């Protein structure tokens, strides 16, 4: 998911890794017709300014036409929806930085995709 990687590239942080393979799930009204994928990307937090990093991510997501909301208590988290993805979040938790994303819905059956992926 390039939007997640592009967001991470804005920050002076190394060591980003994917949480694992994207997870497929049903979306929309009827099961078996549409799916979306969820992603997680994390890195050790830098010693830098978490608020500044959150603002960089929020500004980038706004530039993509997303609706953005920033929560700063008890820790800074940026939430976004719309634009090129279903939704995103960027957390500056003490243990790590984490970007989570959900793709737009596309045609498909989550169960059939999982069965195919699992052999």
PLY file of the C-alpha trace (Angstrom):
ply
format ascii 1.0
element vertex 119
property float x
property float y
property float z
element edge 118
property int vertex1
property int vertex2
end_header
0.00 0.00 0.00
1.97 2.95 -1.31
0.09 5.59 0.72
1.28 3.93 3.94
4.90 3.70 2.75
4.81 7.25 1.35
3.55 8.51 4.71
6.35 6.74 6.59
8.93 8.16 4.17
8.03 11.69 5.31
9.48 10.96 8.74
13.10 10.72 9.82
12.54 7.19 11.12
14.29 3.98 10.13
13.35 0.37 10.70
9.82 0.35 9.25
8.42 -3.16 8.82
5.08 -4.60 7.77
3.11 -6.34 10.52
2.58 -9.25 8.13
0.61 -9.96 5.01
-2.42 -7.76 4.39
-5.59 -9.13 5.94
-8.64 -9.47 3.71
-12.13 -8.77 5.00
-15.65 -8.30 3.70
-16.94 -4.79 3.19
-20.23 -3.42 2.03
-23.71 -4.77 2.61
-23.42 -8.32 1.27
-20.79 -10.88 2.21
-18.97 -12.44 -0.69
-19.30 -9.49 -3.05
-16.74 -6.88 -1.95
-13.53 -6.96 0.07
-10.95 -4.61 1.52
-7.47 -5.15 2.88
-5.94 -3.94 6.14
-2.26 -3.21 6.58
0.03 -2.36 9.48
3.47 -0.71 9.26
5.55 0.00 12.35
8.92 1.37 13.43
10.74 2.21 16.64
9.91 5.80 17.57
12.58 8.45 17.10
13.77 10.77 19.84
12.30 13.64 17.79
9.17 15.72 18.02
6.12 13.45 17.85
3.73 16.39 17.38
5.73 17.63 14.39
5.76 14.14 12.85
2.00 13.86 13.34
1.49 17.23 11.65
3.63 16.16 8.66
1.51 13.05 8.22
-1.76 14.99 8.70
-0.71 17.61 6.11
0.24 14.90 3.61
-3.06 13.10 4.04
-4.96 16.38 3.61
-3.03 16.95 0.36
-4.47 13.61 -0.86
-8.00 14.92 -0.31
-8.58 12.98 2.89
-10.68 14.13 5.84
-8.19 14.30 8.75
-8.65 14.39 12.52
-5.80 14.69 15.07
-6.21 13.51 18.66
-3.51 14.64 21.09
-4.55 13.06 24.39
-3.46 10.71 25.88
-1.08 10.31 22.92
-1.00 11.78 19.44
-2.93 9.84 16.81
-3.86 11.03 13.33
-6.97 9.55 11.68
-7.99 9.98 8.04
-10.61 8.69 5.66
-11.44 9.17 2.02
-9.08 9.88 -0.84
-7.08 6.94 -2.20
-7.82 4.61 0.75
-10.70 3.61 2.99
-8.97 4.87 6.11
-5.62 5.43 7.83
-4.26 6.04 11.29
-0.82 7.10 12.51
-0.01 6.49 16.17
2.94 7.98 18.03
2.62 5.57 20.95
5.56 5.40 23.36
6.51 1.87 22.22
6.50 2.49 18.48
5.23 4.51 15.57
2.48 2.67 13.73
0.54 3.35 10.54
-2.56 1.26 9.90
-4.48 1.38 6.66
-7.62 -0.03 5.10
-7.98 -0.13 1.33
-10.99 0.90 -0.67
-13.53 -1.85 -1.31
-13.04 -3.93 -4.45
-15.02 -6.83 -5.93
-14.28 -10.17 -4.28
-15.16 -12.77 -1.67
-12.99 -12.63 1.47
-13.55 -16.29 2.35
-12.62 -17.46 -1.15
-9.49 -15.30 -1.11
-8.46 -16.62 2.31
-9.09 -20.22 1.20
-6.98 -19.66 -1.92
-4.16 -18.00 0.08
-4.13 -20.83 2.63
-4.02 -23.54 -0.03
0 1
1 2
2 3
3 4
4 5
5 6
6 7
7 8
8 9
9 10
10 11
11 12
12 13
13 14
14 15
15 16
16 17
17 18
18 19
19 20
20 21
21 22
22 23
23 24
24 25
25 26
26 27
27 28
28 29
29 30
30 31
31 32
32 33
33 34
34 35
35 36
36 37
37 38
38 39
39 40
40 41
41 42
42 43
43 44
44 45
45 46
46 47
47 48
48 49
49 50
50 51
51 52
52 53
53 54
54 55
55 56
56 57
57 58
58 59
59 60
60 61
61 62
62 63
63 64
64 65
65 66
66 67
67 68
68 69
69 70
70 71
71 72
72 73
73 74
74 75
75 76
76 77
77 78
78 79
79 80
80 81
81 82
82 83
83 84
84 85
85 86
86 87
87 88
88 89
89 90
90 91
91 92
92 93
93 94
94 95
95 96
96 97
97 98
98 99
99 100
100 101
101 102
102 103
103 104
104 105
105 106
106 107
107 108
108 109
109 110
110 111
111 112
112 113
113 114
114 115
115 116
116 117
117 118
